[in-house]
Every structure is written in C-alpha cells, then in structure tokens.
Amino acid sequence: MREHDASMSDLPTLTSKPSARLLGLTFTLAGLLHFIRPAPYEAIMPPFLPAHRELVLLSGAAESAGGIAAFFARAHPFARWWLIAVLVAVFPANLYMALHPEDIKGLPDISTWTLWARLPLQLALIAWVLRATRPPE
C-alpha cells in the first residue's frame, strides 16, 4: 500500500471571509512594527513591568502569530482566543499611556481625551476578532 502523498488538498485553506483577511493583515503588520520600530512601544510600557524590549518583541510576535492564524479558516478558533488574550495583555500599556502621558518619551502632542478614547478601542478590536473568526452558521 502506498504512503499518503501530500497534495494540494492537505494545505491549509485561506479564509474566504474578507473581515478575517483584513484582521489577519492588520495584526500581522502591527506585530511586525514591534520589530521594525520597537522604541514607541517600549516608551508606553508601565515601569512596573520588567524587560521592556523583550516584552515588546514578544507582544509583536504574538500579534503577528494571531494575525497569520486569522488568514486560515481552520485556525480561527486559535486566532480568536489568542488575539483576545493579546489585546487583554497589552491593555496595561494603553492604560499607562492614558494615565501618565507626561512620562512617555516621544509621545506626539495628543489630547488627553484621545488617549482615554483609545481604551474602549480595545473592546472594539475584541468584538472584531470575535466577529471575523466566528464559525460559519
């Protein structure tokens, strides 16, 4: 009996959902930015967290991994919970930026209300992740 040959049907299938593809692109690119320009991300890290550079790179890798998973329908359950966990994990940095904008080196002149308005954006992103990666009905 012949061994099973790998065929095109064994390859992961890209999702047909435009929202999931856009989600994947958004998180993959956002994660890559952590490697290309880590300084702005390091600047918003709360001082109580250790190893700022390492955590920025780790969060970038986590965002990119979740983004890549969002491109594949079979990986949507993983992408869903992974990206939600990432969004929850980075929330303290966003909160720190809103609470202490004067401590953030290189922060552009952004109004305080904008920094606070950014916090609910995390909930909107979580809603997008849930919607884009939900199972077909």
N, C-alpha and C positions, 0 to 999 in steps of 0.2 A: 504494500500500500504506500502511495506517495505521501510525503510530508506536505502539509498545507503550505502553499506558496502565498507569500504576501501579495496582495492585489490592491488595486485602487480602492476597492470596496472596504478594505481594512483601515484606510486612512481616516482620521477624524474629519467630520463634515463641518464646514463653516456654517454658522447660523444664517438663516435667511431673514432674521429679524433686524431691520435697519437700526432700531434703538440699541440692540445688543452690540452691533458692529460699532456704532458711534461711542457707546460706553467703553468698549474694548480699546478703541483708538484713543479716547480721552485719557483713560487710566494708564495705558501703556506709555503714551507720550509724557504725561505728568510724572510718572515714575522715572522715566529717563532723564527728565530735568533735574532730579535729585543728584544725578551723577555728573551732569554737564555743568550745573551751577549750584553746588551744594550750599554756598555761603548764605543766601537768603533763607534757606530752610534752617540752617544752623542758628541763625540770628533769632528765630522765633521759638527756639527750644527753651522751655522753662528751666531755670537754673537748678532745680532740684533733680533733674534727670541727668544721669551720667553719660559720658561718651557721646557727645552730640554728633560728631561726624559719623560715627558708626551707626547711630540710630537713624540719621538722615538717609544714609545709604541703604540700611535695612528697610526703612519705610518705602524708599524708592523702588527697591527690588520687589517688595510686597505689592505695591500698586501696579507695577508692570506685570507681575505674575497674574494678578487678578484680571488685569486688562486683557492679557493674552488668552486667559481661560474664557473670557466673555465672548471671544470670537467663535467658540466651538459649542454647539448645542449640547453635546453630552457633558460638557464641563460646566454648564450653567449652575447646577446645584453647588458645586465647589466655588465658582466665581461669586455667586450670591453671598454666601456666608463669609467668604474670605474678604471680599471688598467691604462688607458691612463691618467686619472686625477691624479692618484697616482704618475706615472712617472714624470708628469709635476710638481707636488707638491714637490717632493724630489730633483728636479734639482738644486735648490739653494744650497743645501748642497754639491752636487758634484762640483758645480762651486766654492764654497768657498774653498773646498779642493784643487782644482787646482790653485786657486789664492793665497792661504795662507798655503801652506803645512807646513811651519815652525810653524804655530800656532796649528797644530793638534798633540795632545799628543798621543804618542804610534804609530804614523804612521810609518810603516816599511820603510826602505830605498828604496823608489820607485822613479824612474826618473820623472822629471817634465813632460816630453813628455808623459809618461804613464798616468799621471793624466789628462792631456789635451785630450789624445786619448780616455779616458773613457767617455768624454762628448757626442761624437756622438753615443756612445753605447746606450744612452737613445733613440735616433731616431731608432736604430736597434731594440730595445725592443718594441717600439711603433709599428713598422712595423710587428714584430712577433705577437703582440697582435691582430692587425687588421687581419692578415692572418689566425691565428689559430681560431679566433672566427667569421670569416665571415660566412654569411648564405650560405647554400648549393645552388649550381647553378641549 
